[in-house]
């Protein structure tokens, strides 16, 4: 039995599962955009670029809060907060720091990323 089938059997429709997955994905994307924007703001030389990246980061941060609030209608706080925060740590580290800004990630940091993933899986398993 797949996870989708087991969740559907406990009262969630397929569309509810998809909406939750989309909210979770949007939360992750907005969180990465927000943090990458703040890094761009910190690196900006001109005050207008600094301000523009601050606005972009704060708008993405606001969207992060909205998606978290929508997730809280579906999940309890003790699940939604660690899952979204853990995914944000992974997303910002891998996508923001490593892919966008080419910052090196040491093997021990990859191990930490794996442990965060394992923790998210343990928290999400009900």
Secondary structure, 3 states (H helix, E strand, C coil): CCHHHHHHHCCCCHHHHHHHHHHHHHHHHHHHHHHHHHHHHHHCCCHHHHHHHHHHHHHHHHHHHHHHHHHHCCCCHHHHHHHHHHHHHHHHHHHHHHHHCCCCCCHHHHHHHHHHHHHHHHHHCC
